């Protein structure tokens, strides 16, 4: 009896320690506080006043179309998540931009200290139009869990040229005639794309905006990073002070490189971007770029993934890089977030969260069956 009483505090301490060191299991089912697999796909995480908020697409059992909207979850430790509800619901109004059945993808939320608003951006495709709309959409809320109110949707930077297009580049652009490049994927077509053929094509109505993320820099400036020009070229566009629209300044990254699913972070003064190729729902090899400035120049590096199935990004596709500082640590930790898509059963799509470490300053994402914050 005395021995049992002696062991009781030790067992309690062990139980408490285990509760404080919850593990990540990449690719496994991830239950929320209700015991249901988290439904926040293509998402991103916001840390606000000590609480993490995870926003993502609500997926249904048999379709990736938006039947519900954008979900929100909250957590104090990044492993245990509480369902907070639908932060931005679809509309039942016919013809509404976010009418039920539209496509709402890759939502990201940032906080504006000036307006004290939470600002959500996402990729939007109008109901019944396939992927022709290629728009971004903006919504705002007074609280991190919503409700968010849609402000508008449109294409990006109509009537604006990239910042790197000077007199010489504009003269070349003016000489490009679309009817000379009707056949895609030829060397001449690729060269024209690099020089801005599709920028010219979409100039009046605005540039296409599909897979996307948001980034707030150390100086408080925010940026919208998205796949444009028929997913051939990434754009980085500066946001206004309220984070609700573009300023008109943007740059092109890897013209003609066919990148989507951008993620971005900064480490020791260098900007890093991890993207994917364009193979629909099928996984492919991750790409990585770096730059000394958000405006470039951007240099491509080898695939940052290491370990089993690294050539297919562990079966997933990146969606966000979360920067956090674990308790008791003096250094920030970067977490690469990816989705393992299940197009035949979308609600069952899984999540791959893995820590990024740095090898001589270069990011590496290495597979681990399980891991914990340290």
C-alpha positions, 0 to 999 in steps of 0.5 A: 500500500505504501509503495502504491502511494509512493508511485502515484505521484510518479505516474501522475507526473509521467501522465502530465509529461506525456500530455505536454509532449504530444506527437505529430504523425504525418499522413495519419488521421488527425482527430479534432476535439470531437474525434473527427478528422480535421477538415481544413485542407489547403490551409494555413495557420495564424498565431494570434495572442498565444492561440493558433488558428488553422483555416482550410477548405471544407472537403466533402465525401465525393466532391472538392467543390465548396459545399460548406465553406472555409473551416477554422480550428484553434489550438494552444500546442499545434497538436490538439485542435478544437473545431471553431466552426465555419469561418466563411460559409458559402452562399445560397444566393444564386450568382453570388461569387461564393455560391454553394458549388463554387471552388474555394481553395488555399485560404490564408488569414493574416492580422492587420494591426492597423485596422484590427481586422483579420483578412482572408484571401483565397483562390476562387473559381465561380460555380459552373465555370470550371477553372476559367475565372482564376480569381482571388477573393478577400474577406474580413472579420473582427475575430479570428474565428469569424464570421468573415464577410466577403468583400470582393473577388477579381483577377490581379493587377489589371493594367499593371506591368511587373516592376522589372519591365522597363523600357526594353522589356516593354518594347519586347512585350509590344512586339509579341503577337499572340497569333504567332504562338498558337501552338503551345510548348514549342521553344518559340512559345516558351521563349515568348511566355518568359518574355511576358506573352500571357502578361500581355494577354491578361493585362486589361482584365487582370492576371490569373490568380490560382494557388496562393499564399500570404506573407507578412514581412518583418517590416509589416508589409504583406504580399500575395504569392500566387500561380498565374499565367495559366500556372506557368509563372508565379507572381508576388504582389504587394498588398496595401496597408489594410491588406485588402487589395494590391498596390499594383507592384508585383514581380514574376518568379520563374517565368514559364517554370510551371509552378503552383502551391507556393509556400514562403518563409524567411530565415537569416535574411534569405527568402525561401519558397517551396513550390510544386509542379503542376500535375493536378491531384497527383503528387510530384517533386517539390521545387525550392527557390531563394532570394535576398529580397522579396523582389528577387532575384530568385534562384532555384535549388534542388528538391528540399525533401529527404527520405522515403518518397521524397521525389513525390514530396512524401505523396503530398503537396505543400500549402504553408510554412508555419514559423513558431518558437516552441516554449523554452527555445530561443530559435524559431522553428519552421514547419512545412505543411502539405496535403495528401490529396484523395480526389476520390474521397476528398474529406479523407485527404491527409496532412503532412507536417514536418519540421524544416532544418537547415544544412549549411543554411539551406532548408531540408524537409526530412521525413519522420514517422513521428516527431514533437516540438522541442 
